[in-house]
Structures are given as C-alpha cells and as structure tokens.
C-alpha cells in the first residue's frame, strides 16, 4: 500500500501543480488500533507556486483527491495549515506527529520546529474533552456499542490526561497514551479491548464493558473540572509563521 500511496502523492502533485511538503497516515492506523478492514486515511500539506497566493479571487485551500473503500486522500494548503497552527488546531498537530509518514521535506521540518510555540493547552484540552463527551453521549445509549467507539472516547480522554500532566502535544499512538496515562487496574481491560478490536470489522459491536463505562464517566467529570480551573492563555503572534510562509514560497 505504501507504494500505491507514494504514486498517488506524485499523481496529485503533477495534476494539481503543487508540491507536497508532508504526507502522513491519520485515523485508526496512525493511532495503532485499526481493524482488518480499515481504510487508509492519507493527509497531506501542499504548497502552490508563489503567484497563486497573489490572486485577488478566492481559491480553494483543500484538495479532496480520492475516497473509496480503500483510500481516503485529501490535503490542506500550506497557508490554511499555518493559520490552523496559529489557532492551535489539534488536527494539524496530530498530522504533524503521525508515526506513519509517507513523505516529508526540509521545509516541513522548519514548520515542525515552530509548532510547539503555538500549542494552546486549554484549547487542546477542550477539544479532546468535547470529542470524548460527544462520542460517549451519542454512541453509548444502546445495549451494544461499536468497539471502535470505546477508542474514540478513551483516546481523547487519555490525551487530556497527557496534556494536564506534561503540558505538551499528546502522543498520537494509543499505546503510548495508555502506557503513560491509563490507570494500572484498567490496562488488562483495555489490552483485551485492543486485541478484540484488531480482529473485528469496523462495524463490530459488543455489549457494554461496565468497568470501562464507569472509568470514562468518572474521568469526563474530573477532567472537565480541571480544565475549567486553568487560566486562559494568550495567543502567540504571527511573526514566526509569517516568516516561515515567506521563506517556503521563495
């Protein structure tokens, strides 16, 4: 699949007249708990020729390249990516930290070095907590639960615990989050869940795991209280990102 994805990246570069600066895997494969039938979620950051950014008419800053049962490929323009870095958007930080990299460049290394200055602890916490809370409220009402939904709640909860402890961008890999942030008594339960998930289709369901449900509910409440007590953070100025954007275009 890597060879196929490499060819797809070259194809989009040629047809769209762009240069891909960074391309990674996102979603369950990057998180480390894909199902046997999980697709490949390829995400990339690209830059166009300098003249493109001097146009008066509005232009799209997203390329949606392919979506089928095997591949989901889309990318963001560099300008969009830098603006999202400035607003501490968690998605761009996750793409940057993905353990599965299909392509990267020296230009992206410069962006990567600048990114930690723009990570906003409180907004990151709110993002991950709301992701966990909304998933729990939406998908845990019935008698059965899709196995992957447990991970879509647990992973952001553990990311919150990482941020509260370390004050840095959380790991993308679920295994690293679990190793450092999961309560010891819960590890056998979650290890069994990981094993089951990786042998089950994307739509596989299971009965409620009461011990996990209780753990989730307790941490949703506790983490929300901790987040609310944190002081607001000032946004970093634009200077570093503006200089980077100009340098890359030149």
C-alpha positions in Angstrom: 0.0 0.0 0.0 2.9 2.4 0.7 4.0 2.1 -3.0 0.4 2.8 -4.1 0.1 5.8 -1.8 3.5 7.2 -3.0 2.2 7.0 -6.5 -1.0 8.8 -5.6 1.0 11.6 -4.0 3.1 12.0 -7.2 -0.1 12.0 -9.2 -1.8 14.7 -7.2 1.4 16.9 -7.4 1.5 16.6 -11.1 -2.2 17.1 -11.8 -2.7 19.9 -9.3 0.7 21.7 -9.9 1.5 21.5 -6.2 4.4 20.3 -4.1 3.5 18.1 -1.1 5.5 19.1 1.9 4.3 16.5 4.3 2.1 13.4 3.9 1.0 11.1 6.7 -1.5 8.5 7.8 -4.3 9.7 10.0 -7.1 7.9 11.9 -7.1 4.4 13.3 -3.9 3.2 11.6 -1.9 6.1 12.9 -3.5 5.6 16.3 -2.5 2.0 16.3 -5.8 0.2 16.6 -7.0 -0.3 13.0 -9.5 -3.1 12.1 -8.7 -5.7 9.4 -10.9 -3.7 7.0 -9.8 -0.2 8.0 -9.2 2.1 5.1 -6.0 4.3 4.7 -6.6 7.9 5.7 -3.8 9.8 3.9 -3.5 13.5 4.7 -1.0 16.0 3.2 0.1 19.6 3.3 0.9 21.2 0.0 2.2 24.5 -1.4 1.4 26.0 -4.8 3.6 28.4 -6.9 4.0 31.8 -5.3 1.9 33.6 -7.9 -1.2 31.6 -6.8 -1.1 33.4 -3.4 -1.1 36.8 -5.1 -4.5 36.4 -6.8 -7.5 38.6 -5.9 -10.1 36.0 -6.4 -10.8 33.5 -3.7 -9.3 30.0 -4.3 -9.9 26.6 -2.5 -7.4 25.6 0.1 -8.3 22.0 0.2 -7.7 19.1 -2.2 -10.1 16.1 -1.9 -8.2 13.6 -4.1 -9.7 10.2 -3.5 -12.4 8.5 -1.4 -13.3 4.8 -1.8 -13.3 1.6 0.3 -9.5 1.5 0.5 -8.2 5.1 0.2 -9.3 8.4 1.7 -6.8 11.0 0.5 -7.1 14.8 1.0 -4.8 17.7 1.8 -4.6 21.3 3.0 -2.9 24.2 1.5 0.2 25.4 3.5 -1.5 28.8 4.1 -4.5 27.0 5.7 -2.2 24.8 7.7 -0.2 27.7 9.1 -3.4 29.5 10.1 -4.6 26.4 11.9 -1.3 26.1 13.7 -1.7 29.6 14.9 -5.2 28.8 16.3 -3.7 25.6 17.9 -6.0 23.3 15.9 -5.4 19.8 17.3 -5.9 18.1 13.9 -2.8 19.8 12.3 -0.8 18.9 15.4 -1.9 15.2 15.0 -0.9 15.2 11.4 2.5 16.6 12.3 3.0 13.9 14.9 1.7 10.9 13.0 4.0 7.9 13.3 3.3 6.9 9.7 5.0 9.3 7.3 4.7 8.8 3.5 6.6 11.9 2.6 8.2 14.9 4.3 10.6 17.7 3.4 13.1 20.1 4.9 10.5 22.9 4.7 8.2 20.9 6.8 11.0 20.3 9.4 11.1 24.1 9.8 7.4 24.3 10.3 7.6 21.4 12.8 10.2 23.2 14.8 8.0 26.2 15.1 4.8 24.4 16.1 5.3 23.9 19.8 5.2 27.6 20.4 1.6 27.7 19.2 0.1 24.8 21.2 -2.6 26.2 23.5 -3.0 23.9 26.4 -6.5 24.9 27.4 -8.0 24.9 23.9 -6.4 21.5 23.3 -8.0 20.1 26.4 -11.4 21.5 25.5 -11.1 19.9 22.0 -10.2 16.4 23.3 -12.7 16.5 26.2 -15.6 17.6 23.9 -14.7 14.8 21.4 -14.8 12.2 24.2 -18.0 13.6 25.7 -19.9 13.9 22.5 -19.0 10.4 21.4 -20.0 9.0 24.7 -23.3 10.7 24.7 -24.1 9.8 21.1 -23.0 6.1 20.9 -23.3 4.6 24.3 -27.0 4.8 24.8 -28.0 1.4 23.4 -27.5 -2.1 24.7 -24.4 -2.6 22.5 -21.5 -0.4 21.5 -19.3 -0.4 18.4 -15.9 -1.4 19.6 -14.2 1.4 17.9 -16.3 4.0 19.8 -14.6 2.9 23.0 -11.3 4.0 21.5 -12.9 7.2 20.2 -13.7 8.1 23.8 -10.7 6.6 25.6 -8.1 8.1 23.3 -9.1 11.8 23.7 -9.6 11.2 27.4 -6.0 9.9 27.7 -4.8 12.8 25.6 -6.4 15.2 28.1 -4.5 13.4 30.9 -1.3 13.7 28.9 -1.7 17.4 28.4 -2.6 18.1 32.0 0.5 16.2 33.2 3.0 17.1 30.6 1.7 20.4 29.1 2.7 19.3 25.6 1.1 17.9 22.5 -0.1 14.4 23.3 1.2 11.3 21.5 -0.8 10.1 18.5 -0.3 6.4 19.3 -2.9 5.0 21.6 -0.4 2.5 23.1 1.8 5.4 24.3 -1.1 7.2 25.8 -2.3 4.1 27.5 1.2 3.2 28.8 1.7 6.6 30.5 -1.9 7.8 31.4 -4.1 4.8 31.9 -4.7 3.6 35.5 -2.9 0.3 36.1 -6.1 -1.6 37.0 -7.6 -0.7 33.7 -4.7 -1.9 31.5 -5.8 -5.5 31.3 -9.3 -4.4 30.3 -8.0 -2.1 27.6 -5.4 -4.6 26.3 -8.2 -7.1 25.8 -10.2 -4.4 24.0 -7.3 -3.6 21.7 -6.9 -7.3 20.8 -10.6 -7.7 20.1 -10.8 -4.5 18.0 -7.9 -5.5 15.7 -9.7 -8.8 15.0 -13.1 -7.3 14.4 -14.5 -5.4 11.4 -15.1 -1.6 11.6 -18.8 -2.2 12.4 -18.2 -4.8 15.0 -20.3 -4.4 18.2 -20.1 -5.7 21.7 -22.0 -5.4 25.0 -21.1 -2.6 27.4 -17.9 -3.1 29.3 -19.2 -1.7 32.7 -15.7 -1.2 34.2 -14.8 1.0 31.2 -18.0 2.9 31.2 -17.5 3.8 34.8 -13.9 4.8 34.2 -15.0 7.0 31.3 -17.8 8.8 33.3 -15.5 9.5 36.2 -12.8 10.9 34.1 -15.1 13.0 31.9 -16.3 14.8 35.1 -12.9 15.1 36.7 -11.1 16.4 33.7 -13.8 19.0 32.9 -13.4 20.4 36.4 -9.6 20.6 36.0 -9.9 22.3 32.6 -12.3 24.9 33.9 -9.9 25.9 36.6 -7.0 26.6 34.2 -6.2 30.2 33.4 -6.7 31.4 29.8 -3.6 31.5 27.6 -2.5 34.4 25.3 -2.2 33.6 21.6 1.3 33.8 20.1 1.9 36.4 17.5 2.1 35.7 13.8 5.7 36.7 13.2 7.3 33.2 13.2 4.6 31.7 10.9 4.7 34.7 8.5 8.4 34.4 8.1 8.1 30.7 7.5 5.4 31.1 4.9 7.5 33.7 3.0 10.7 31.6 3.2 8.9 28.5 1.8 7.3 30.4 -1.1 10.7 31.8 -2.0 
